[in-house]
């Protein structure tokens, strides 16, 4: 059966085997980690007004790193990932085309 996408919608690579699952932050769906949309956010664990008061007193407040995963449905619905126009979907950048031609020609 033919595939719609060469990578089957995943970033797993060839012969990677089993991939761990993560949960979508918004809908809590169980998604393979290589298929999920991953975003890293830096933010303060302390609320804004309290943080301003503490920094004015000279306290150092560190930012914490939060890794957030989204399923494809939620990422598209909430605008995290944009839907490309139909004419842009199958475009291949010039550098990749040149690289493919070089590998085919053996140069």
Secondary structure in CASP SS format (residue, H / E / C, confidence):
PFRMAT SS
TARGET T0000
AUTHOR 0000-0000-0000
METHOD secondary structure of the structure
MODEL  1
X C 1.00
X C 1.00
X C 1.00
X C 1.00
X C 1.00
X C 1.00
X C 1.00
X C 1.00
X C 1.00
X C 1.00
X C 1.00
X C 1.00
X C 1.00
X C 1.00
X C 1.00
X C 1.00
X C 1.00
X C 1.00
X C 1.00
X C 1.00
X E 1.00
X E 1.00
X E 1.00
X C 1.00
X C 1.00
X C 1.00
X C 1.00
X C 1.00
X C 1.00
X E 1.00
X E 1.00
X E 1.00
X C 1.00
X C 1.00
X C 1.00
X C 1.00
X E 1.00
X E 1.00
X E 1.00
X E 1.00
X E 1.00
X E 1.00
X E 1.00
X E 1.00
X C 1.00
X C 1.00
X C 1.00
X H 1.00
X H 1.00
X H 1.00
X H 1.00
X H 1.00
X H 1.00
X H 1.00
X H 1.00
X H 1.00
X C 1.00
X C 1.00
X C 1.00
X C 1.00
X C 1.00
X C 1.00
X E 1.00
X E 1.00
X E 1.00
X E 1.00
X E 1.00
X E 1.00
X E 1.00
X E 1.00
X C 1.00
X H 1.00
X H 1.00
X H 1.00
X H 1.00
X H 1.00
X H 1.00
X C 1.00
X C 1.00
X C 1.00
X C 1.00
X C 1.00
X C 1.00
X C 1.00
X C 1.00
X H 1.00
X H 1.00
X H 1.00
X H 1.00
X C 1.00
X C 1.00
X C 1.00
X C 1.00
X H 1.00
X H 1.00
X H 1.00
X H 1.00
X H 1.00
X H 1.00
X H 1.00
X H 1.00
X H 1.00
X H 1.00
X H 1.00
X H 1.00
X C 1.00
X C 1.00
END
